[in-house]
Amino acid sequence: MFVNGSKRGFNESDLELMSESGFLEKRNNGYFYTSSVLEKKQVCIDDYYSFLEKVAELAIYKQKIVDDKIKICDFNEFEKKSFLYAQRYIYKLIFIQAELYYTHKADFSYVMSEWCFASIISEKVNRFLGEIGEEFLDENIKVGEFPSLFIDYLEEINEVTIIDFFNFPKESIDKFWQYTGLINALTRFF
């Protein structure tokens, strides 16, 4: 079950019905599979939901760690707090997207690999950075005392934070950006 009690977009009876209609493949192991829209890879629906549950739990855990660090920062540690707020923003975005995809029920377009999910998160951060200036920051986004530092750190740590979060190898940054470029146009829908 999802960390905040949200329910799966597709329950077992939905999946069974979709399988009978030919939208999903039910294999001998009893699990349902679909082809991801962005990658054309076979994805096990149960594995996908489990992945999102784990991602959400980890995002909340990491957010709490960052919040605790922010609380003990001295008033004049602007750089450190801005860095932490940027990390917090990424973790919060990961949680929000995980919940959105977990509860999505309209179709299977949100079913994807871990790599694709991470790429979409990175692209959302980049899009946020491209569309927003410090004067347009939402009051609900905690950025610390210096919004420009928050924006600078968010830009600087985006891909590294995401790669660390998903425990991808460090050398995958180059591949990560190639992959992100490939799906850039499609992420507007996700």
Backbone torsions as a table, in degrees:
resi	resn	phi	psi	omega
1	MET	NA	148.4	179.9
2	PHE	-67.2	148.4	-171.6
3	VAL	-55.7	-34.1	-178.8
4	ASN	-101.2	12.1	177.1
5	GLY	89.9	-1.3	177.8
6	SER	-59.5	146.8	-178.5
7	LYS	-97.6	152.2	176.9
8	ARG	-56.8	143.7	176.0
9	GLY	-61.0	-42.8	-179.9
10	PHE	-117.0	117.5	177.1
11	ASN	-87.3	-179.8	-175.1
12	GLU	-59.3	-41.6	-179.1
13	SER	-69.2	-35.0	174.7
14	ASP	-61.1	-44.7	-178.5
15	LEU	-65.2	-39.9	178.7
16	GLU	-62.1	-44.7	178.9
17	LEU	-63.0	-43.3	178.3
18	MET	-63.7	-35.9	178.6
19	SER	-66.2	-44.0	178.8
20	GLU	-64.3	-30.2	179.7
21	SER	-82.6	-8.3	178.4
22	GLY	91.6	4.7	179.5
23	PHE	-80.2	-24.0	179.4
24	LEU	-127.0	158.2	174.6
25	GLU	-108.2	124.7	174.5
26	LYS	-101.7	119.2	-176.5
27	ARG	-92.6	171.6	-178.6
28	ASN	-58.6	-25.9	179.8
29	ASN	-75.9	-2.7	177.2
30	GLY	89.5	-3.0	-178.9
31	TYR	-95.5	154.3	179.8
32	PHE	-98.8	141.5	-179.2
33	TYR	-129.4	149.1	173.2
34	THR	-140.1	162.6	176.2
35	SER	-92.6	126.4	-178.8
36	SER	-67.8	142.6	-175.8
37	VAL	-65.2	-44.8	-174.3
38	LEU	-78.1	-31.8	-171.8
39	GLU	-112.9	-16.5	-175.1
40	LYS	58.8	38.8	176.2
41	LYS	-108.4	149.2	175.4
42	GLN	-75.1	128.2	-179.3
43	VAL	-126.1	130.4	175.6
44	CYS	-77.8	125.2	-176.1
45	ILE	-61.1	-44.4	179.6
46	ASP	-62.5	-41.6	177.8
47	ASP	-63.1	-39.1	179.9
48	TYR	-63.2	-47.5	178.5
49	TYR	-63.2	-39.9	177.3
50	SER	-62.3	-41.7	177.3
51	PHE	-58.2	-47.6	-179.0
52	LEU	-64.3	-37.2	177.2
53	GLU	-62.1	-45.3	179.9
54	LYS	-66.7	-40.7	178.8
55	VAL	-61.1	-44.5	-179.4
56	ALA	-63.3	-44.2	178.8
57	GLU	-61.6	-44.4	179.9
58	LEU	-66.1	-39.4	179.4
59	ALA	-62.6	-42.8	178.2
60	ILE	-65.1	-43.2	179.1
61	TYR	-59.9	-47.8	-179.0
62	LYS	-67.4	-35.0	176.8
63	GLN	-62.8	-41.2	179.4
64	LYS	-64.6	-41.4	177.8
65	ILE	-60.4	-45.6	179.5
66	VAL	-64.4	-43.2	178.4
67	ASP	-59.4	-41.5	178.3
68	ASP	-63.7	-38.9	178.1
69	LYS	-67.0	-38.6	179.1
70	ILE	-63.4	-40.6	-178.4
71	LYS	-61.0	-32.6	-176.7
72	ILE	-95.2	1.6	177.0
73	CYS	-69.2	142.7	172.6
74	ASP	-70.5	156.7	-178.6
75	PHE	-55.9	-36.6	-174.8
76	ASN	-91.0	10.2	177.7
77	GLU	-90.7	62.5	-174.7
78	PHE	-63.0	-44.7	-178.2
79	GLU	-61.2	-49.1	-178.0
80	LYS	-61.6	-45.2	-179.5
81	LYS	-65.3	-39.3	178.5
82	SER	-63.5	-41.8	176.3
83	PHE	-59.8	-46.8	-178.8
84	LEU	-65.7	-39.2	177.0
85	TYR	-64.1	-35.7	177.1
86	ALA	-65.9	-43.7	176.0
87	GLN	-59.9	-45.3	-178.6
88	ARG	-59.7	-41.2	179.2
89	TYR	-59.4	-44.4	-179.3
90	ILE	-64.7	-44.8	179.5
91	TYR	-63.6	-38.9	178.4
92	LYS	-65.8	-41.3	178.0
93	LEU	-63.0	-41.2	177.9
94	ILE	-59.7	-45.8	179.3
95	PHE	-62.1	-47.2	-178.3
96	ILE	-59.1	-45.5	-179.7
97	GLN	-67.0	-39.8	178.7
98	ALA	-60.7	-44.0	179.4
99	GLU	-66.3	-41.8	178.8
100	LEU	-59.1	-46.5	-178.5
101	TYR	-71.3	-33.8	-179.8
102	TYR	-65.1	-39.8	-175.4
103	THR	-92.9	-6.8	-177.8
104	HIS	-61.9	131.7	-174.2
105	LYS	-128.5	-3.3	-173.9
106	ALA	-73.2	-40.2	-177.4
107	ASP	-162.8	-175.1	-177.4
108	PHE	-99.3	17.9	-178.5
109	SER	-66.6	-19.4	-179.3
110	TYR	-91.3	1.2	178.0
111	VAL	-84.7	123.3	-174.2
112	MET	-156.2	172.7	177.5
113	SER	-78.4	167.1	176.5
114	GLU	-59.1	-41.1	-178.2
115	TRP	-62.0	-43.9	179.9
116	CYS	-66.3	-42.6	178.3
117	PHE	-58.6	-46.9	179.5
118	ALA	-62.2	-40.2	179.3
119	SER	-64.1	-38.7	179.1
120	ILE	-67.3	-39.3	176.6
121	ILE	-59.8	-48.2	-180.0
122	SER	-60.0	-42.4	-179.6
123	GLU	-65.9	-36.3	177.3
124	LYS	-65.3	-39.7	176.3
125	VAL	-63.9	-44.8	179.3
126	ASN	-62.0	-40.4	178.9
127	ARG	-65.4	-41.2	176.5
128	PHE	-58.7	-46.1	-179.6
129	LEU	-65.1	-35.6	-179.1
130	GLY	-74.1	-25.6	-174.6
131	GLU	-99.2	-12.7	-169.2
132	ILE	-123.7	142.0	170.2
133	GLY	-111.7	167.0	-175.6
134	GLU	-60.7	-27.5	179.9
135	GLU	-73.3	-12.8	-178.4
136	PHE	-106.8	7.6	-179.0
137	LEU	-63.2	133.1	177.7
138	ASP	-64.0	138.9	-179.5
139	GLU	-65.2	-17.5	177.7
140	ASN	-80.8	-12.9	178.3
141	ILE	-91.7	112.4	-179.8
142	LYS	-77.5	123.3	-175.6
143	VAL	-124.2	-2.3	-177.0
144	GLY	85.9	-168.8	-174.7
145	GLU	-76.0	-22.3	-175.8
146	PHE	-125.2	94.3	-178.6
147	PRO	-56.2	-33.8	-179.2
148	SER	-65.5	-35.5	176.0
149	LEU	-66.8	-41.2	176.8
150	PHE	-56.8	-48.1	-179.1
151	ILE	-63.4	-43.9	178.6
152	ASP	-60.3	-46.6	-179.9
153	TYR	-67.7	-38.4	178.7
154	LEU	-59.9	-43.2	178.0
155	GLU	-65.2	-40.3	-176.3
156	GLU	-71.6	-38.8	-171.9
157	ILE	-101.2	-2.2	-174.6
158	ASN	-48.2	-66.1	-173.3
159	GLU	-67.9	-36.9	-179.4
160	VAL	-66.5	-42.6	179.4
161	THR	-62.9	-42.5	-179.5
162	ILE	-68.1	-43.1	178.9
163	ILE	-63.9	-40.9	176.0
164	ASP	-65.1	-42.5	-178.8
165	PHE	-57.8	-45.5	-177.1
166	PHE	-88.3	1.7	177.5
167	ASN	59.4	37.9	174.3
168	PHE	-79.4	153.8	177.2
169	PRO	-62.8	144.7	-178.2
170	LYS	-57.6	-37.2	-177.7
171	GLU	-71.6	-2.8	-179.1
172	SER	-81.9	-1.4	-179.1
173	ILE	-57.1	-43.1	179.9
174	ASP	-61.8	-46.1	179.2
175	LYS	-65.9	-37.6	179.6
176	PHE	-56.5	-45.7	-178.1
177	TRP	-71.5	-33.0	174.4
178	GLN	-63.3	-44.2	-179.9
179	TYR	-64.2	-43.8	179.2
180	THR	-61.3	-41.7	178.1
181	GLY	-61.2	-36.6	-179.2
182	LEU	-64.9	-38.8	-177.0
183	ILE	-98.5	3.5	-175.4
184	ASN	-50.5	-48.5	-177.1
185	ALA	-66.6	-31.1	-176.6
186	LEU	-80.9	-20.5	-173.6
187	THR	-69.0	-14.3	177.4
188	ARG	-60.0	-26.4	-178.4
189	PHE	-86.6	-12.7	-174.9
190	PHE	-112.7	NA	NA
